[in-house]
Amino acid sequence: MLSERWTQGLSYEALLPRLGAGRTRVEAFYQLLEPLDPLPGAARVLALVEAWCPDCLQAIPVLARLPLGVRFLFRDENPDLAERYAKEGKRIVPTVVFLGEDWEELARWHGPPGEARAFLGKLKAEGVPPGELLRRYHEAFPRFAQAMLAEWRALLVPQGRTV
């Protein structure tokens, strides 16, 4: 099942034209990143995204820079997967599913990273207007990219073991 859905997913290159106005931002974020180290145990990733989602626009280039197979699927075009990977009944984007060599699910992550949530919560509490909030959020991308990677590594490393 997962192997079939993974083959239906889009590569990073195939996803870009479908991102509309978000493409420019994703490509700019991608250019800010160096190639990344592998994630422990993960062979491939299945990511549910949407082009309108600021959190997805940040997660997509980080995933694309990882040295493993990544396929992107639009959540709203894949309601079965959205339901399968819902968190507490909510169909969250981005949702990242880390898979092993034998297609077993290793871990699941729902974005954004905790550090980004705290950042946004603080700005909202300060009454920062939405346009300015989004500008500051995207300006902090390098920090949130590192937070994503740290959260993903923590999910994939068994308790008490370090990589």
C-alpha positions in Angstrom: 0.0 0.0 0.0 2.6 2.6 1.1 5.0 1.6 -1.7 2.2 2.1 -4.3 1.2 5.5 -2.8 4.9 6.6 -2.6 5.3 5.9 -6.4 2.2 8.1 -7.0 3.8 11.0 -5.1 5.7 13.9 -6.7 9.4 14.4 -6.6 10.7 17.8 -5.5 11.2 18.8 -9.1 7.7 17.6 -10.1 6.1 19.4 -7.1 7.6 22.8 -7.8 5.4 23.8 -10.8 2.3 22.8 -8.7 3.2 25.2 -5.9 2.0 28.3 -7.7 3.1 31.5 -5.9 4.8 29.5 -3.2 7.4 28.1 -5.7 9.7 31.1 -5.5 9.8 31.0 -1.7 10.5 27.2 -1.6 13.3 27.6 -4.1 14.8 30.5 -2.1 14.7 28.4 1.1 16.2 25.5 -0.8 19.1 27.6 -1.9 19.7 28.7 1.8 20.3 25.0 2.8 23.5 23.0 2.3 23.0 19.3 1.6 21.9 17.6 4.8 23.2 14.5 6.7 21.0 11.4 6.5 18.4 10.8 9.1 19.0 7.6 11.2 17.2 4.6 9.8 15.0 6.4 7.3 15.1 5.3 3.7 12.4 7.4 2.4 9.7 10.0 3.3 6.1 10.5 2.3 5.0 14.1 2.9 1.5 15.4 2.8 1.6 19.1 1.9 -0.5 22.0 0.5 0.8 24.9 -1.6 -1.1 27.5 0.5 0.5 26.4 3.8 3.4 28.5 5.1 4.6 25.6 7.2 4.7 23.3 4.1 6.7 25.9 2.2 9.4 25.7 4.9 9.3 21.9 5.3 9.4 21.1 1.5 13.0 22.4 0.9 14.4 20.8 4.1 12.9 17.4 3.0 14.2 17.9 -0.5 17.8 18.5 0.8 17.9 15.2 2.7 19.8 12.3 1.1 16.9 9.9 0.9 13.9 9.3 -1.3 11.1 11.9 -0.8 7.7 12.0 -2.4 5.1 14.7 -1.9 1.3 14.3 -2.0 -1.3 17.0 -1.7 -3.4 16.3 1.4 -6.7 17.4 -0.1 -6.1 15.2 -3.2 -5.5 12.2 -1.0 -8.2 12.1 1.6 -7.5 8.5 2.5 -3.9 9.3 3.5 -5.1 12.5 5.2 -7.4 10.4 7.4 -4.8 7.7 7.9 -2.3 10.2 9.2 -4.6 12.6 11.0 -3.6 13.7 14.5 -6.4 13.8 17.0 -8.9 13.8 14.2 -7.2 16.8 12.4 -5.7 16.5 8.9 -2.6 18.5 9.5 -0.1 19.8 6.9 2.7 19.2 6.7 2.6 15.6 7.8 5.8 13.8 7.3 5.9 10.0 7.4 9.4 8.4 7.8 9.7 4.9 6.2 12.3 2.2 6.5 13.8 0.0 3.8 10.9 -2.4 4.0 8.3 0.3 3.9 7.6 0.1 7.6 6.6 3.4 9.3 9.3 4.5 11.5 7.9 7.8 12.7 5.4 10.5 11.9 5.7 14.2 12.3 3.1 17.0 12.1 4.5 20.5 11.6 5.4 23.1 12.3 8.2 22.5 14.8 7.6 23.5 18.4 10.0 26.4 18.1 8.0 27.9 15.2 4.8 27.4 17.1 6.2 29.3 20.1 7.5 32.1 17.8 4.2 32.5 16.1 2.3 32.4 19.4 4.5 35.2 20.8 4.0 37.4 17.7 0.3 36.9 17.8 0.1 37.7 21.5 2.0 40.9 20.7 -0.6 41.8 18.1 1.7 41.6 15.1 -0.5 41.9 11.9 -0.8 38.8 9.7 1.3 40.1 6.8 4.1 41.2 9.1 3.8 37.9 11.1 4.3 35.9 7.9 7.2 38.0 6.8 9.0 37.4 10.2 8.1 33.7 10.2 9.7 33.2 6.8 12.7 35.4 7.7 13.4 32.9 10.6 13.4 29.9 8.2 17.1 28.9 8.9 16.3 28.6 12.6 13.1 26.6 11.9 14.8 24.3 9.4 17.3 23.3 12.2 14.4 22.8 14.6 12.6 20.5 12.1 15.8 18.4 11.7 16.3 18.2 15.4 12.7 17.0 15.9 13.0 14.5 13.1 16.2 13.1 14.5 14.7 12.8 18.0 11.8 10.8 16.5 14.0 8.4 14.7 16.6 7.8 17.4 15.5 5.3 20.1 15.3 6.7 23.6 18.7 6.9 25.4 20.7 6.5 22.2 22.5 9.3 20.4 23.6 9.7 16.8 
